Amino acid sequence: MRAAVALGDEETVRAANQQAADRREHVVHDHDDLDALGGLFTYAPEKQLYYTVEAETLLGHGGAQLAEQAEQAVQGFSDPSAPNWAFGDLAGARCDLALIRLFGGDLDGAAAAVRPVLDLPDTATTASSCRRYASGTR
């Protein structure tokens, strides 16, 4: 999907996101011992939401519905004690929320969303990545 985003192929991005959503709907909800292992073979709903929002954001989209989804993604990664918490995903979700708010002209909201990421030390690669992302450079 990242290649489709980089190429600006909105149709492929939306099809991939819809396919992921449809497949999640068909997952059996009875968990077994293998599900408890987690790890790389686990794809949490928070991560799926984050990637969906990120793809739309990188395509230059905003709006109230996407902002709400971005807020849900940030909330989904906000508890460090949660089993699906991921530092980098939280930082990325905050950057996406900031960009969506910028697209809507909400400068104060954008600043509030990204401030925790910008306050990270420079040794945190996610912080520097987010700074590049927010500035539009690579």
N, C-alpha and C positions, 0 to 999 in steps of 0.2 A: 504494500500500500504506500510505503514511503516513496517509492519510485513514481507512482501515479501522482502523488502530491507534488513531487519535484517537477513533474512534467505539466502540472496544472490540469490533469485529467480528472475532472470532477465526476464524470460518469462512472469511471472505474472505482474511484474512492467511495462514492455512495453505494455502488453495487457491493463492494467488499464489506462495508460497514453493515449493510442490510443483511448480507449473507451471514455475517458473524452474529448479528442479533437473532436471525431466524434459527441458526444452529444452537444458540444458547437456549432458545425456547424449547428445543427438542431434546435437551440433555435430560437424562434420567436423574431425578432428584434424590434417589436412594443412594446414600453414600456408603462405601464399604471401606475396608482397611487400607486399600490402596489410595483412596482419596485423602486419608489422614497423613500420608507421606508428604503431600504438597510438593514444593520445589518447582523445578523448571516446567513440569508437565501440568502445572496448575495455572489457569488463566482466570484470575479473579474478575468479578463484574466491575470493580473499581478501575482496574487496568483497561478493560475493554472500553469503559466510558471515557477514560482519560485519552486513549488513542483515538477514539471517535472525535472527541472535541478537538484534539490537536490537529487532526487532519483537516477539519473544517476551518480551524483558525489559520493554519498555514496556507489555506486556499484563499484567505482574506475575508472570510465570512464572520459575521457577528450576529447581533440581534438578541432579543430577550430570551428566546428558547435556548439558544446556544450558551448564553451567559448562565442560565439556570443549570444547565448540564455541567458547565465548567465549575460552578459552585459546588455541585454534588461531587464532582471528581476531587476537588480540594478537600471537601469534608470526608470523603472516603479514605483519604490518606492522612488525615490529621491526627489520628491516634497512634502514636508510636508503639503502643502495646497490642494493637490489632494484628492478627496473623498475616494480613496482606499488606501491611504498611511497608512503604519503600520510600526512603529519603529522596532519591532522584525523581521518583514519580510525583511526590508532593511538590517539589520545586518546579518541575515541568508543568504540573497542573496550575500552579500559581502563576507562572509565566503566561500560560494560555488565557487564564482569566484576566490577567492584566491587559493583554492584547485585545481581547474581546471588548473590555471596557473602554480601551482607547478608541477602537473602531466606532463605539457609540458616543464618543466625546466626553466620557466620564474620567477626567484626568485624576481626580482625587481617588476614585475607586480603583483605578489602575495602579496608582502609587501604593494604596493600601494592600492590594493583592500581591505586588511584587516586593514590597519592602522587606519582608522576612528573608527572601532569597538574596537580595542585594546586601543585606547585613551579614551574610555568611562570610567567613574568611576567604581570602583569595585561594587558599590551598584546597578549598572545596571545588572540584572541577565542575560540579553542577552549577555552582554560582557563576563561574566564568562563562560556561556554556549558555546560561540563561541571559547573561549580559550581552553576549554576541547575538543571541536569538532576538532579544528585545531591540537591539540596535539595527538589526537587519544585515549584519555582516557575518562572514563565516570564518 
